[in-house]
Amino acid sequence: WATWTMDIRSIAGALRDRFSVQAVATLHGETPDSERQKIVESFQDRQSELRFIVGHPKTGGFGLTLTAANTVVYYSNSYDLELRMQSEDRAHRIGQENKVTYIDLISPKTIDEKIVDALRNKIKIADTVMGEEARDWLS
């Protein structure tokens, strides 16, 4: 997941260079609605060559089932906790048979640290208010 379309294109290009054009698809605001479901179906198909979806959490983070994923990488985050939690839930749905690993790419002394800290604080507040356990990634 990445916040900016330019980053999504760059990441997808690097993956295509490393693997293949068929191995990578993107999901962001400019992805036509008619293509989105085809991308998801192809990704979920174990026989498909599609191995990577690079997307924006607002576009792909709600309502999709991405249980073929067992590693989810956050290249960048926004301050929106709901987007983060929803995008995590795409891989944790009925049909997931594996553990899912979440990776946040955070460079020291950058805004990325502040954003993840803010997300952690939000979930701690929600935990206190709701009396529920915080998610493991925030520990």
N, C-alpha and C positions, 0 to 999 in steps of 0.2 A: 504494500500500500504506500502511496505517496500523495502528497497534498497538491502538488503543482503539475499541470499537464506537461510542461517542458521536462520535468524530472521523469515523468512516466515514459515519455518518448525516448529520453536518453537511456534509461534503464532497459527498456525493451530493445533498443538498438544494440546495447552491449550484450544482452542475452542472445539476440539473433546472431550477432557476430560469433559468439562463443559456441552456440548450439546449432540452431537453424531457424529459418524464417517461420517454418511450420510449428516450431516449438513454443512460440511466444504470441500472445494476444494481449490487447490492451482494452481496458474498460474505463472510460472517462466521459466527460460531458459531450465530447464530439463523436463518441461511438454511436452509430445509428441504433435506434431501438430495435430495428429488425435484425441486427447482428448480435445483440447482447445475449439473447437466449441461445443462439447457435454456439457462441463462445463457451457458455457454461456447459452446454450439453457435450461439446467436444472435450472440454477439460475433464468432465466427469467420466467420459468413456475411456476406460483403461487401454483400449486398442488405439486410441488417437495419438498422434504425434505431439499434440499440445501438452506441454509440461508446465508452462508458466503463464499466469495471468498477472499483469501489472496494471493496477487500477487505483482509482480514487475511491475512498470509502463512501462518499456520498453517492457515487454511481453504482458501485458494486457491493456496498456494505450492508444493504438492506434487502431482505427477501430472497437472497440467492442461497443455493445449497452448493457448497464447495468442499464436500467431504473427501474429494480426491486429494486434497492438500493435507500434508502432515507437517509442513513448515510454512510459517507465515512471517514475512519480513516487513517491518515498518521502516521505510526509508525516511519518512517524515510523518509527523503527527500534527493535528490541529489541537486547539484547546477544547474541542467538543468531546466530552466524555461519552455521550451517547453514540457518536460516530465510531469511536474507538471500540466500545463494547459490542456494538452491532457488527462491526467488521470482524472482530474476533469470533463472534458467534457463527459466521458463515462456514467455518470449518468444523465447528462443534454442533452438529445437527444429527438427527436420527440417520443412521447409516455410517457414521464415522466409526471405523474399526481400529484406528491407531491413535496413539498419543499425538498431540499437536504441540509443536514447539513454536513459541513466539519470540522473535528477535527484533529488538529496537536498535537501529543504527544511530548512535549518539556520539557526536564529536565533543570533546571536552571544551568547556567555556564557550558554548554556542547557545543560541536560542532553543535548540533541541533539548538541552538539559532543563531549561526553565519550563518548557511545555510539558515534558514528562513529569516534572515535579508538581506542576499544577494539576495534571491528571491524577497523580497519586493523592494529592490533597483533596481533590473532589471525591474520590472514592472513599477516602477515610471519613469525610464528612457524611457521605451517604451511609457508610457502615455504622457510624455513631447514631445517626437519625433512625435508620431502619433496623438496627440491631442485627445486621447480617455480617458474615465474614467478608473481608476485602478479597479481591482476586489475588491469586498468587503472584502475578507479574508486578504487582504494586508493593510487594513486601520488601 
